Amino acid sequence: MKKTLATTAALLAFLGSAYAATVQGTIQAVDPTTKSVTLDDGKIYQLSPDASVGKLKVGAKVAVTVDDKTGMVTSIKKAS
């Protein structure tokens, strides 16, 4: 039973990560009204309505993780 439960938990964790894509780029624009960020590839990435855009700065190099199902940004981190 414990082995089945552990296998199921591992599978669910894998499935959750399978539907996310990470894109790296430089922020070209931040729109606090629409809660969106434009990267240097020209694509506009939509943040969740409750996201804070206050710390996002034009020119910052970032890694943006996007949920493939919803198209919403799930995280933005400083790129290394």
Residue frames as a rotation matrix with the C-alpha (Angstrom) as fourth column:
MET 1
0.567 0.824 0.000 0.00
0.824 -0.567 0.000 0.00
0.000 0.000 -1.000 0.00
LYS 2
0.475 -0.456 -0.753 2.79
0.146 -0.802 0.579 2.43
-0.868 -0.385 -0.314 0.92
LYS 3
-0.608 -0.736 0.298 4.62
0.377 0.062 0.924 1.65
-0.698 0.674 0.240 -2.33
THR 4
-0.169 0.651 0.740 1.46
0.974 -0.007 0.228 2.32
0.154 0.759 -0.633 -4.37
LEU 5
0.779 0.469 -0.416 0.84
0.566 -0.811 0.146 5.59
-0.269 -0.349 -0.898 -2.53
ALA 6
0.068 -0.852 -0.519 4.45
0.081 -0.514 0.854 6.72
-0.994 -0.100 0.034 -3.07
THR 7
-0.675 -0.284 0.681 4.28
0.642 0.230 0.732 5.81
-0.364 0.931 0.027 -6.76
THR 8
0.265 0.872 0.411 1.01
0.950 -0.310 0.046 7.71
0.167 0.378 -0.911 -7.18
ALA 9
0.715 -0.050 -0.697 2.43
0.299 -0.879 0.371 10.79
-0.631 -0.474 -0.614 -5.44
ALA 10
-0.368 -0.923 -0.113 5.53
0.171 -0.187 0.967 10.72
-0.914 0.336 0.227 -7.65
LEU 11
-0.491 0.264 0.830 3.39
0.869 0.203 0.450 10.37
-0.050 0.943 -0.329 -10.77
LEU 12
0.631 0.775 -0.023 1.18
0.775 -0.632 -0.001 13.31
-0.015 -0.017 -1.000 -9.79
ALA 13
0.380 -0.588 -0.714 4.25
0.098 -0.742 0.663 15.45
-0.920 -0.322 -0.224 -9.15
PHE 14
-0.669 -0.639 0.380 5.61
0.401 0.120 0.908 14.53
-0.626 0.760 0.176 -12.57
LEU 15
-0.108 0.715 0.691 2.31
0.986 -0.009 0.164 15.31
0.123 0.700 -0.704 -14.29
GLY 16
0.730 0.364 -0.578 2.15
0.512 -0.852 0.110 18.70
-0.452 -0.376 -0.809 -12.61
SER 17
0.002 -0.825 -0.565 5.57
-0.122 -0.561 0.819 19.62
-0.992 0.067 -0.102 -13.93
ALA 18
-0.508 -0.191 0.840 4.85
0.702 0.473 0.532 18.19
-0.499 0.860 -0.106 -17.37
TYR 19
0.335 0.754 0.565 2.45
0.931 -0.358 -0.074 21.01
0.147 0.551 -0.822 -18.11
ALA 20
0.793 -0.150 -0.591 4.85
0.105 -0.921 0.374 23.87
-0.601 -0.358 -0.715 -17.48
ALA 21
0.468 -0.676 0.570 7.37
0.793 0.036 -0.608 25.53
0.390 0.736 0.553 -19.77
THR 22
0.456 -0.408 -0.791 10.18
0.449 -0.662 0.600 27.84
-0.769 -0.629 -0.118 -18.74
VAL 23
0.597 -0.232 0.768 11.34
0.671 -0.381 -0.636 30.67
0.441 0.895 -0.072 -21.00
GLN 24
0.042 -0.634 -0.772 14.33
0.768 -0.474 0.431 32.90
-0.640 -0.611 0.466 -20.35
GLY 25
0.135 -0.008 0.991 14.61
0.826 -0.552 -0.117 36.43
0.548 0.834 -0.068 -21.60
THR 26
-0.873 -0.405 -0.271 14.95
0.485 -0.778 -0.399 40.12
-0.049 -0.479 0.876 -20.82
ILE 27
0.071 0.947 -0.315 11.94
0.831 -0.230 -0.506 42.15
-0.551 -0.226 -0.803 -19.73
GLN 28
-0.709 -0.238 0.664 11.06
0.637 -0.620 0.459 44.74
0.302 0.748 0.591 -22.37
ALA 29
-0.495 0.621 0.608 7.81
-0.466 -0.780 0.417 46.01
0.733 -0.077 0.675 -20.83
VAL 30
-0.832 0.354 -0.428 5.69
0.556 0.525 -0.645 45.60
-0.003 -0.774 -0.633 -17.70
ASP 31
-0.502 0.748 0.434 2.00
-0.235 -0.601 0.764 46.50
0.832 0.281 0.478 -17.77
PRO 32
-0.995 0.089 0.047 0.55
-0.026 0.218 -0.976 46.73
-0.097 -0.972 -0.215 -14.24
THR 33
-0.331 0.934 -0.135 -2.96
-0.895 -0.356 -0.269 47.37
-0.300 0.031 0.954 -15.59
THR 34
0.484 0.512 -0.710 -3.20
-0.759 0.649 -0.050 44.11
0.435 0.563 0.703 -17.54
LYS 35
0.466 -0.414 0.782 -0.72
-0.585 0.519 0.623 42.26
-0.664 -0.748 0.000 -15.26
SER 36
0.944 -0.172 0.282 1.46
0.321 0.675 -0.664 41.27
-0.076 0.718 0.692 -18.20
VAL 37
0.231 -0.946 -0.229 5.15
-0.239 -0.283 0.929 41.17
-0.943 -0.160 -0.291 -19.04
THR 38
0.984 -0.025 -0.179 6.71
-0.174 0.143 -0.974 41.43
0.050 0.989 0.136 -22.51
LEU 39
0.394 -0.893 0.217 10.05
0.265 0.337 0.903 39.72
-0.880 -0.299 0.369 -23.06
ASP 40
-0.198 -0.614 -0.764 12.68
-0.568 -0.563 0.600 40.42
-0.799 0.553 -0.238 -25.69
ASP 41
-0.847 -0.016 0.532 11.24
0.355 0.727 0.588 37.63
-0.396 0.687 -0.610 -27.87
GLY 42
-0.847 0.531 0.026 8.19
-0.390 -0.654 0.649 39.88
0.361 0.539 0.761 -28.35
LYS 43
-0.285 0.767 -0.575 5.81
0.450 0.636 0.627 37.54
0.847 -0.080 -0.526 -26.55
ILE 44
-0.298 0.326 0.897 3.48
-0.752 -0.659 -0.011 38.84
0.588 -0.678 0.442 -23.87
TYR 45
-0.625 0.017 -0.781 3.13
0.372 0.885 -0.278 36.71
0.686 -0.464 -0.560 -20.76
GLN 46
0.146 0.831 0.536 0.01
-0.353 -0.463 0.813 37.02
0.924 -0.309 0.226 -18.61
LEU 47
-0.913 -0.407 0.021 0.36
-0.129 0.240 -0.962 36.99
0.387 -0.881 -0.272 -14.83
SER 48
-0.334 0.820 -0.465 -2.38
0.879 0.449 0.161 35.95
0.341 -0.355 -0.871 -12.45
PRO 49
0.336 0.581 0.741 -4.76
0.318 -0.811 0.491 38.72
0.886 0.071 -0.458 -11.34
ASP 50
0.992 0.067 -0.110 -3.36
0.123 -0.242 0.962 38.68
0.038 -0.968 -0.249 -7.78
ALA 51
0.271 -0.962 0.043 0.30
0.954 0.263 -0.141 38.88
0.124 0.079 0.989 -8.90
SER 52
0.712 -0.166 -0.683 2.43
0.146 -0.916 0.374 41.84
-0.687 -0.366 -0.628 -7.91
VAL 53
0.647 -0.467 0.602 4.41
0.702 0.056 -0.710 43.48
0.298 0.882 0.364 -10.71
GLY 54
0.989 -0.147 0.010 6.11
-0.138 -0.896 0.422 46.06
-0.053 -0.418 -0.907 -8.48
LYS 55
0.352 -0.918 0.185 9.52
-0.217 0.112 0.970 44.35
-0.911 -0.381 -0.159 -8.44
LEU 56
0.317 -0.207 0.926 9.62
0.832 0.529 -0.167 43.58
-0.455 0.823 0.340 -12.17
LYS 57
0.270 -0.343 -0.900 11.94
-0.183 -0.936 0.302 45.97
-0.945 0.083 -0.315 -13.96
VAL 58
0.994 0.003 -0.108 12.57
-0.108 0.035 -0.993 46.58
0.001 0.999 0.035 -17.66
GLY 59
0.314 -0.934 -0.172 15.99
-0.768 -0.144 -0.624 45.21
0.558 0.328 -0.762 -18.57
ALA 60
-0.025 -0.283 0.959 15.99
-0.853 0.506 0.127 42.44
-0.521 -0.815 -0.255 -15.96
LYS 61
-0.500 -0.175 -0.848 16.98
-0.621 0.756 0.210 38.96
0.604 0.631 -0.486 -17.14
VAL 62
-0.161 0.588 0.793 14.33
-0.892 0.258 -0.372 36.50
-0.423 -0.767 0.483 -15.96
ALA 63
-0.973 0.073 -0.218 13.13
-0.017 0.921 0.389 32.93
0.229 0.382 -0.895 -16.21
VAL 64
-0.351 0.929 0.114 9.36
-0.928 -0.329 -0.178 32.78
-0.128 -0.168 0.977 -16.70
THR 65
-0.972 0.134 0.193 7.47
0.134 0.991 -0.011 29.56
-0.193 0.015 -0.981 -16.01
VAL 66
-0.476 0.826 -0.302 4.14
-0.879 -0.437 0.191 29.26
0.026 0.357 0.934 -17.84
ASP 67
-0.332 0.505 0.796 1.36
-0.136 0.810 -0.571 26.75
-0.933 -0.298 -0.200 -17.28
ASP 68
-0.990 -0.137 -0.022 0.77
-0.047 0.184 0.982 25.12
-0.130 0.973 -0.189 -20.68
LYS 69
-0.444 0.892 0.085 -2.92
0.896 0.441 0.053 24.53
0.010 0.100 -0.995 -19.98
THR 70
0.462 0.708 -0.535 -3.88
0.755 -0.630 -0.181 28.03
-0.465 -0.320 -0.825 -18.86
GLY 71
0.273 -0.464 0.843 -1.11
0.706 -0.499 -0.503 30.09
0.654 0.732 0.191 -20.45
MET 72
0.917 0.105 0.384 -0.69
-0.169 -0.771 0.614 31.94
0.361 -0.628 -0.690 -17.14
VAL 73
-0.119 -0.988 0.096 2.68
-0.358 -0.048 -0.932 32.67
0.926 -0.145 -0.348 -15.60
THR 74
0.757 0.337 -0.560 3.23
0.332 0.540 0.774 30.54
0.563 -0.771 0.297 -12.51
SER 75
0.599 -0.577 -0.555 6.58
0.527 -0.237 0.816 32.08
-0.603 -0.781 0.162 -11.53
ILE 76
0.765 -0.511 0.392 9.14
0.070 -0.539 -0.840 34.67
0.641 0.669 -0.376 -12.54
LYS 77
0.746 -0.604 -0.280 12.66
0.437 0.126 0.891 34.36
-0.503 -0.787 0.358 -11.19
LYS 78
0.515 -0.690 -0.509 15.91
-0.724 -0.668 0.173 36.16
-0.459 0.279 -0.843 -11.81
ALA 79
0.958 -0.201 -0.202 17.78
0.010 0.733 -0.680 34.27
0.285 0.650 0.705 -14.52
SER 80
0.612 -0.790 0.023 21.24
0.105 0.110 0.988 33.02
-0.784 -0.603 0.150 -13.72
